[in-house]
Amino acid sequence: METREWQVAIVGTLDVENYGDLLFPLIAGAELTKRLGRVKLHCFSYAARTAGEWPFPVTSVTELPRLAAGLDGLVVGGGFLVRFDKQVAPGYGPPTPAIHHPTGYWLSPALIALQHGIPLLWNTPGVSYGDLPAWGDPLLELALSQSSYIAVRDEPSRAALARFVSTECIDVVPDTVFGIGQLLADPPASDFNRLREASGLTGPYIILQGVRGLESCCRFLKRHADRLRGYRFLALPVGPVNGDRTEFLDADLPGLVRLPSWPQPLVFAELIRQASAVIGPSFHLAITALTAGVPVFTPADLKIGKFPGLADFTGIYPLPAEQDEPEEFLARLGKRPASPQVGAVLDRLAVHWDRIAEAIRGGATAAPEAVGRFWQSLPGVLEENALRRDAAVAALEARSLAAALEARSLVAALEARSLAAGAVEDERSRTAATLEAERAGSSTRIAELTRLVALARTEIATRDRRIAELLRSTSWKVTAPFRFVGRLLGR
């Protein structure tokens, strides 16, 4: 084994309070030291951290261009790093606007490594499957084609990178947090024992991740508190940077314990290893528990995202719900021998770290020549993109002008139709008014005629009645001879 001290950089989100992210450098340092001897691991992220405030020193990526020439290798990841979206974590961003976000903590360091001929090594990062923009294609193609070793954590990540480099050049390797066991002492370290004593966790306890979405499970635990009285419940925020808060958990849960501060990552791992069960959606919470034979109860869908790799492990179960009976949950509590799949994963990880160490030991690469050729082609690429952009803008402007003219014609046609419709409506209104007036006049005339007819009928009836009375009278009968003689004389 060499006596020199190897200078190796690792990049990622190593400056945030997130349990899994803080384990990657610790595991990488241990694995590389085992294979290379003395290793100085340089951690690079957006923000600088000191050893006093952080589990390990972190250097800002602003310093990487100055320090890169003295490195023997650069490791990217792990974690969900290969992405272009801006919402990495609330308020998380680069130290200067000149550094692009979020590629400033993974892609830019990779290109700097290639520029200096440093072996570039991908340590099982996750890849965003659907948002790799076209503008980043030349950079990703350069970075991946010149990498000394590429490993991603799942098949969808490999498929996402297949358009930049052959899939035969990309290994699928389990998340390196499966190797956490080698960093934990047996028996546990004194700082863990002190924390356990101070927190009253001397007996069996169950870890609850401090996230929303466990309300039904908490009601289940409260409902069966009498059956669980031998257990304490430890509230742990696995990723405060992602919004984990112990306040999300039911404060009335019997036996609930909250720690005074967020624990160091190895103490965190020991808390998981010594638990009777863990409950929560965290990927690295589940991995750590599985390596120790601790049962995992998770709301995560094991068929999507980063979880399909855990689906075949024994010891991982769905969350208990409020209405469930407790017997099955109680029977699953307590540590057991780790799943057989853990041993197979550790064997694959051993090969993974062997290949990384071998690449570092191999020394400088020929990547600077490829990077130089890329710089030569870059003006042409930028010019071509600018021409395409200008052509697209011109086409868009032409389409906009045509659309505007069409819109004006349409508006004019609509206005003409509106005016015509208004004229028709006015004529309809006038005609309707005239007809209404005529109808009203006719109704009045009909009413008057009806009244006159009724009056005439009344007069006729009165006249007929009077004539009838006259004809029936005595005087009319007595004078009848005289009226006859009068008619004769008249003739």
ChimeraX attribute file (.defattr): number of C-alpha atoms within 10 A of each C-alpha:
attribute: neighborCount
match mode: 1-to-1
recipient: residues
	/A:1	8
	/A:2	10
	/A:3	9
	/A:4	10
	/A:5	14
	/A:6	21
	/A:7	17
	/A:8	23
	/A:9	23
	/A:10	26
	/A:11	29
	/A:12	30
	/A:13	25
	/A:14	29
	/A:15	23
	/A:16	20
	/A:17	20
	/A:18	19
	/A:19	24
	/A:20	23
	/A:21	22
	/A:22	21
	/A:23	23
	/A:24	24
	/A:25	24
	/A:26	18
	/A:27	19
	/A:28	23
	/A:29	17
	/A:30	17
	/A:31	23
	/A:32	22
	/A:33	17
	/A:34	15
	/A:35	17
	/A:36	19
	/A:37	16
	/A:38	17
	/A:39	19
	/A:40	15
	/A:41	26
	/A:42	21
	/A:43	24
	/A:44	26
	/A:45	26
	/A:46	26
	/A:47	18
	/A:48	18
	/A:49	20
	/A:50	11
	/A:51	9
	/A:52	8
	/A:53	8
	/A:54	17
	/A:55	17
	/A:56	17
	/A:57	17
	/A:58	22
	/A:59	19
	/A:60	18
	/A:61	25
	/A:62	21
	/A:63	12
	/A:64	19
	/A:65	14
	/A:66	9
	/A:67	12
	/A:68	22
	/A:69	14
	/A:70	12
	/A:71	23
	/A:72	23
	/A:73	28
	/A:74	28
	/A:75	29
	/A:76	24
	/A:77	28
	/A:78	28
	/A:79	22
	/A:80	18
	/A:81	22
	/A:82	26
	/A:83	20
	/A:84	19
	/A:85	13
	/A:86	13
	/A:87	11
	/A:88	17
	/A:89	12
	/A:90	10
	/A:91	8
	/A:92	17
	/A:93	19
	/A:94	20
	/A:95	17
	/A:96	10
	/A:97	8
	/A:98	9
	/A:99	16
	/A:100	16
	/A:101	23
	/A:102	22
	/A:103	20
	/A:104	21
	/A:105	27
	/A:106	24
	/A:107	24
	/A:108	19
	/A:109	28
	/A:110	28
	/A:111	23
	/A:112	20
	/A:113	29
	/A:114	28
	/A:115	20
	/A:116	21
	/A:117	23
	/A:118	30
	/A:119	28
	/A:120	30
	/A:121	25
	/A:122	23
	/A:123	28
	/A:124	27
	/A:125	25
	/A:126	24
	/A:127	25
	/A:128	18
	/A:129	15
	/A:130	9
	/A:131	12
	/A:132	17
	/A:133	10
	/A:134	9
	/A:135	9
	/A:136	12
	/A:137	13
	/A:138	13
	/A:139	17
	/A:140	21
	/A:141	16
	/A:142	19
	/A:143	25
	/A:144	23
	/A:145	17
	/A:146	22
	/A:147	22
	/A:148	23
	/A:149	21
	/A:150	26
	/A:151	25
	/A:152	26
	/A:153	23
	/A:154	22
	/A:155	17
	/A:156	17
	/A:157	22
	/A:158	24
	/A:159	15
	/A:160	16
	/A:161	21
	/A:162	16
	/A:163	12
	/A:164	17
	/A:165	17
	/A:166	13
	/A:167	15
	/A:168	9
	/A:169	15
	/A:170	21
	/A:171	18
	/A:172	19
	/A:173	20
	/A:174	22
	/A:175	25
	/A:176	28
	/A:177	23
	/A:178	22
	/A:179	23
	/A:180	20
	/A:181	17
	/A:182	11
	/A:183	15
	/A:184	14
	/A:185	11
	/A:186	8
	/A:187	7
	/A:188	14
	/A:189	13
	/A:190	11
	/A:191	11
	/A:192	18
	/A:193	17
	/A:194	10
	/A:195	17
	/A:196	16
	/A:197	11
	/A:198	12
	/A:199	14
	/A:200	12
	/A:201	20
	/A:202	12
	/A:203	12
	/A:204	15
	/A:205	26
	/A:206	24
	/A:207	23
	/A:208	25
	/A:209	25
	/A:210	26
	/A:211	24
	/A:212	15
	/A:213	13
	/A:214	23
	/A:215	15
	/A:216	14
	/A:217	20
	/A:218	20
	/A:219	18
	/A:220	19
	/A:221	20
	/A:222	17
	/A:223	17
	/A:224	14
	/A:225	15
	/A:226	10
	/A:227	13
	/A:228	17
	/A:229	10
	/A:230	11
	/A:231	17
	/A:232	22
	/A:233	22
	/A:234	23
	/A:235	24
	/A:236	27
	/A:237	27
	/A:238	29
	/A:239	20
	/A:240	18
	/A:241	17
	/A:242	15
	/A:243	14
	/A:244	17
	/A:245	18
	/A:246	22
	/A:247	13
	/A:248	16
	/A:249	20
	/A:250	16
	/A:251	14
	/A:252	10
	/A:253	16
	/A:254	16
	/A:255	17
	/A:256	18
	/A:257	20
	/A:258	16
	/A:259	15
	/A:260	9
	/A:261	7
	/A:262	16
	/A:263	18
	/A:264	17
	/A:265	20
	/A:266	22
	/A:267	20
	/A:268	17
	/A:269	24
	/A:270	23
	/A:271	23
	/A:272	23
	/A:273	22
	/A:274	19
	/A:275	25
	/A:276	23
	/A:277	24
	/A:278	29
	/A:279	24
	/A:280	25
	/A:281	24
	/A:282	20
	/A:283	17
	/A:284	21
	/A:285	23
	/A:286	24
	/A:287	23
	/A:288	24
	/A:289	27
	/A:290	28
	/A:291	23
	/A:292	23
	/A:293	23
	/A:294	29
	/A:295	25
	/A:296	26
	/A:297	22
	/A:298	22
	/A:299	16
	/A:300	17
	/A:301	13
	/A:302	17
	/A:303	11
	/A:304	9
	/A:305	15
	/A:306	20
	/A:307	16
	/A:308	13
	/A:309	16
	/A:310	18
	/A:311	13
	/A:312	12
	/A:313	15
	/A:314	16
	/A:315	23
	/A:316	23
	/A:317	18
	/A:318	14
	/A:319	20
	/A:320	22
	/A:321	16
	/A:322	17
	/A:323	11
	/A:324	13
	/A:325	13
	/A:326	17
	/A:327	9
	/A:328	10
	/A:329	13
	/A:330	11
	/A:331	8
	/A:332	18
	/A:333	19
	/A:334	16
	/A:335	18
	/A:336	14
	/A:337	11
	/A:338	18
	/A:339	18
	/A:340	12
	/A:341	14
	/A:342	18
	/A:343	13
	/A:344	10
	/A:345	17
	/A:346	16
	/A:347	10
	/A:348	15
	/A:349	20
	/A:350	13
	/A:351	12
	/A:352	22
	/A:353	18
	/A:354	17
	/A:355	16
	/A:356	27
	/A:357	19
	/A:358	15
	/A:359	21
	/A:360	26
	/A:361	16
	/A:362	14
	/A:363	13
	/A:364	17
	/A:365	20
	/A:366	14
	/A:367	24
	/A:368	19
	/A:369	14
	/A:370	16
	/A:371	20
	/A:372	13
	/A:373	11
	/A:374	15
	/A:375	12
	/A:376	11
	/A:377	11
	/A:378	13
	/A:379	11
	/A:380	11
	/A:381	14
	/A:382	11
	/A:383	11
	/A:384	12
	/A:385	13
	/A:386	12
	/A:387	12
	/A:388	12
	/A:389	12
	/A:390	12
	/A:391	12
	/A:392	12
	/A:393	12
	/A:394	12
	/A:395	12
	/A:396	12
	/A:397	12
	/A:398	12
	/A:399	12
	/A:400	12
	/A:401	12
	/A:402	12
	/A:403	12
	/A:404	12
	/A:405	12
	/A:406	12
	/A:407	12
	/A:408	12
	/A:409	12
	/A:410	12
	/A:411	12
	/A:412	12
	/A:413	12
	/A:414	12
	/A:415	12
	/A:416	12
	/A:417	12
	/A:418	12
	/A:419	12
	/A:420	12
	/A:421	12
	/A:422	12
	/A:423	12
	/A:424	12
	/A:425	12
	/A:426	12
	/A:427	12
	/A:428	12
	/A:429	12
	/A:430	12
	/A:431	12
	/A:432	12
	/A:433	12
	/A:434	12
	/A:435	12
	/A:436	12
	/A:437	12
	/A:438	12
	/A:439	12
	/A:440	12
	/A:441	12
	/A:442	12
	/A:443	12
	/A:444	12
	/A:445	12
	/A:446	12
	/A:447	12
	/A:448	12
	/A:449	12
	/A:450	12
	/A:451	12
	/A:452	12
	/A:453	12
	/A:454	11
	/A:455	12
	/A:456	12
	/A:457	12
	/A:458	11
	/A:459	12
	/A:460	11
	/A:461	12
	/A:462	12
	/A:463	12
	/A:464	11
	/A:465	11
	/A:466	12
	/A:467	12
	/A:468	11
	/A:469	11
	/A:470	13
	/A:471	11
	/A:472	11
	/A:473	11
	/A:474	10
	/A:475	10
	/A:476	13
	/A:477	11
	/A:478	10
	/A:479	10
	/A:480	12
	/A:481	10
	/A:482	9
	/A:483	11
	/A:484	11
	/A:485	10
	/A:486	11
	/A:487	9
	/A:488	8
	/A:489	7
	/A:490	7
	/A:491	5
